[in-house]
Amino acid sequence: MSALLAYGGLFASALVAATILPMQSEAALSGLLLTGAYPVFALVLAASLGNVLGSVVNWLLGRGIARFRDRRWFPVGPRALERAEAWYGRYGKWSLLLSWVPIIGDPLTVVAGALREPFPVFLALVTLAKVGRYLALTAAVLGLS
């Protein structure tokens, strides 16, 4: 049962960390890696799946929220939204390779949804970025670099 809690907790931590809610999953993964009690592949897989799914939630939010952009309660002002759209328009889908970066990564995935980035392209680039980040973290924690 403790393995299920460890993997489930890591998955949930990574999922929430990838949404626009403030949370970090690196500490959870690092702690579980350092115990040596769980297979490294399984931990990286659980964290990656959760983090990618969280980004998919952001993409879906972006797809749905664009229709509310003219409402007073919309959380982003028109100028800020125009800047984000211009930035994404300039760098395009390849900017999703930065989806792992704190602070800018999560909004990028929302903007990708709002600007109708095709889901297969979105999923491929975000998965590459997120798995790469967790592999690099794993290598650093375990001293494999």
GILIN-V471323 format. One record per residue. N is the residue number from 1. PHI is phi as a letter, one per 20 degrees, with the letter a starting at -180 (NA if undefined). D_LAST is the distance of its C-alpha to the last C-alpha in Angstrom with 1 decimal. Layout:
# GILIN-V471323
[[N,PHI,D_LAST] [N,PHI,D_LAST]]
This chain:
# GILIN-V471323
[[1,NA,32.4] [2,f,29.5] [3,f,27.0] [4,f,29.0] [5,f,29.0] [6,f,25.2] [7,f,24.5] [8,f,27.5] [9,f,26.6] [10,f,23.1] [11,g,24.7] [12,f,27.4] [13,f,25.1] [14,f,23.0] [15,f,26.3] [16,f,28.0] [17,f,25.0] [18,e,25.3] [19,e,29.0] [20,f,30.7] [21,f,30.9] [22,f,28.8] [23,a,26.2] [24,c,22.4] [25,d,20.6] [26,f,17.2] [27,f,18.6] [28,f,20.1] [29,f,17.1] [30,g,15.1] [31,f,18.1] [32,f,18.6] [33,f,15.1] [34,f,15.6] [35,f,19.0] [36,m,17.7] [37,e,21.1] [38,c,20.2] [39,f,18.4] [40,g,15.1] [41,g,16.6] [42,f,19.7] [43,f,18.2] [44,f,16.2] [45,f,19.5] [46,f,21.7] [47,f,19.9] [48,f,19.7] [49,f,23.4] [50,f,24.6] [51,f,23.0] [52,f,24.3] [53,f,27.6] [54,f,27.8] [55,f,27.4] [56,f,30.1] [57,g,32.3] [58,f,31.9] [59,f,32.8] [60,f,35.8] [61,f,36.8] [62,f,36.6] [63,f,38.8] [64,e,41.4] [65,e,41.4] [66,g,42.3] [67,f,45.9] [68,d,46.2] [69,f,45.1] [70,e,48.7] [71,f,49.2] [72,f,49.5] [73,e,47.1] [74,g,44.3] [75,f,41.3] [76,c,40.4] [77,f,43.0] [78,g,44.2] [79,f,42.8] [80,f,39.3] [81,f,39.4] [82,f,40.6] [83,f,37.8] [84,f,35.2] [85,f,36.9] [86,f,37.2] [87,f,33.5] [88,f,32.7] [89,f,35.4] [90,f,34.0] [91,e,30.4] [92,m,31.3] [93,g,29.2] [94,f,26.1] [95,f,25.9] [96,f,25.0] [97,f,21.4] [98,e,21.3] [99,f,22.6] [100,e,19.5] [101,f,20.1] [102,g,22.0] [103,m,25.7] [104,e,26.1] [105,f,24.5] [106,f,27.1] [107,f,30.1] [108,g,28.8] [109,f,29.1] [110,f,32.6] [111,f,33.7] [112,g,32.5] [113,f,34.9] [114,f,37.7] [115,e,37.5] [116,m,37.7] [117,f,34.4] [118,g,34.8] [119,g,33.1] [120,f,31.4] [121,f,29.8] [122,g,28.8] [123,f,27.4] [124,f,25.3] [125,f,23.8] [126,f,23.2] [127,f,21.7] [128,g,19.2] [129,f,18.3] [130,f,18.2] [131,f,16.3] [132,g,13.6] [133,f,13.5] [134,f,13.3] [135,f,10.5] [136,f,8.4] [137,f,9.8] [138,f,9.4] [139,f,5.6] [140,f,6.1] [141,f,9.1] [142,e,8.3] [143,m,5.7] [144,e,3.8] [145,e,0.0]]
